[in-house]
């Protein structure tokens, strides 16, 4: 089944749809996306290591869950859907901020996304879909930033781009 992404302009206004893989080719087309950060009561965020079968950024550590909203789907609804599909649990979530970015993700693909950042709270365990996630763990933001600094290639480009703003928003408001 063809998976569509929502094409947007620089202000996140809907401009149409495109097949997901086509939207990531030839420099990428700006499209809407979401990134979920789930925090536990110790202030740690859940990371996932992307499965080796993923079409890009395979084997790299990333935030709890990433995806694309389907046409007509609200961001938090999409976050709940994908968190259950990827990580095998659901929790309370809310959108915190959004920003556009562009990053080369290898294999001739480019992420050019207007990314909506969603925070959630959860103290349980993940039951990840092995087609999506090879492992997961909890980590504090300061420790995560230190790991990124010492091994930048081990982390997804979008995580590296947003981690400072995520930390700032978490320090201001919590999850």
N, C-alpha and C positions, 0 to 999 in steps of 0.2 A: 504494500500500500504506500502510495506517495505521501510523504510527510511534508506539510507546508509550514513555512515560517512567515511571520508578519513583517513585511518591509515597511520601514518608517523613514521619516526625514530627520534632520538634525534636531528637531524639537519633539521627537517621538510621536508625530502625527502619522497615522496609518496611510500608506501609499499603495498598498496592494499585498499580494502574497507571491511566494516563490518556492519552488521545490528546495528542500533543505540543503542538499549537496550543491545544487547550482548556486545558492546564495553564498556558499563558502569558497567558490572558485573564482579565478581571474581577479584577484584582489578583494573579493568579497563585496556583498551588497549590505548596506546598513539594515539590520533587522532586530526585532525585539527579542530579548532573552531574559532569563532570571537566574540568580545565584542565591542559594540558600545557605545560611550559616546557622546551625543549631548549636546552642550553648547549654551546658549543664549548670547545676547550682554551684559548682566550683569555679565558674567563669571560664571554663575551657570550651573550645569549639571542636566539633566532630569533623575530622578530615576523612576523605576517602581517597584511596589510590585507584586510579582508573584502570579498568581491565585491559589486558593486552589486545583484546579484540575490538576495542573502540576505534573509530575511524580517524581520530587524531588525539594527540596528547596521551597516548597509551602509556601506562605504567607510571605516570606522574601523579603526585599528590595534589589534591584540590580541595575546595570547600565541600561541605556536606553533600550538596546536590546542585547540578546545573541543568538547565533545559531551555526550551523555547515554549512560549505560550502558543496554543493553537488559535487559529482565527476565531474571534469572538469570545475567547476564554480570558477571564480576569487573572491577573498575576498571582494572587494568593491561591486561587483555585488550582492553577497550574502547579504551584509549589507543592500543595498537598498531594496532587496526583503523582508528580514525579518523585517526591520523597518516599511515598509508599512503594512505587515501582522500583526505585533504585536501592533504597536503604531498608525497606521492609517495616517501616513504622510511620506514624503520623504524630503531630503535636501542634500546639497553638503556634500560629505564625502571623507576622505582619510585615508589610513593606516598610523599609527604612529610608532608602535613597535610591537614586538611579543616576547613571552616567554613561556616555558613549565611549567606546574604545575600539582600537584596531590592533590586532596582533597576528603575526605569522604563526601558525600552529603546525607547520610541516606538511609534507606530502602535497605541496602545491595548494594548500588550503589557508584561508585567512578568516579569522573571526573578526567581523566588523559589526559590533552589537551595541544596541542601546540596552544596557543591562540594568535590570531592576533587582535590587538587593533586598532579600527577605531574611529576617531573623526569626528564630524559633527557640523554644525552651523544652528540654527533654533530659531525663536522668536515666533512661534505660539503655538497652543494648540495641545495636543495629542487627538486622537480619538481611544483609545485602544480596541483591540479585548478582550472581556470579558472572553474568554476561556484561554487567555494568561496572562492578567493583571487585577488585582483588583482595583488598583489606581495608580496614578502617581503624581509627584511633582518636582519642581525645588529646588536645594539646592547648596550652595557654597561648594567647596571642604573642606575648614577649618571646616565648620559646619558639613559636612558629617563625617569627621574624628573624630570629637568630639562625634557625635552620635554613631559611630561604637565603640569607646572606652567605652562609657557608656552602650551600649546594643549590644554586639557582636553577640548574637544569632539572632538578628533581621535582619541580613544582610547575603547575600550569601558568601560562602567561597572565591570564586574567586574575588569578589569585595574587600574583605579585603586584599587579597594577592596583588592586583595590584594598590590600591588607591595611594600609595606613588609615584610610577612611573608615574601614570596618572597625578598627581599634578605636578611633575617635568617636564614632557613633555608639559603640558599646560602652565606652567610658562615660559618655554623657547620659545614656538612656537605659543601659542594660539590654537584655534580650526582650 
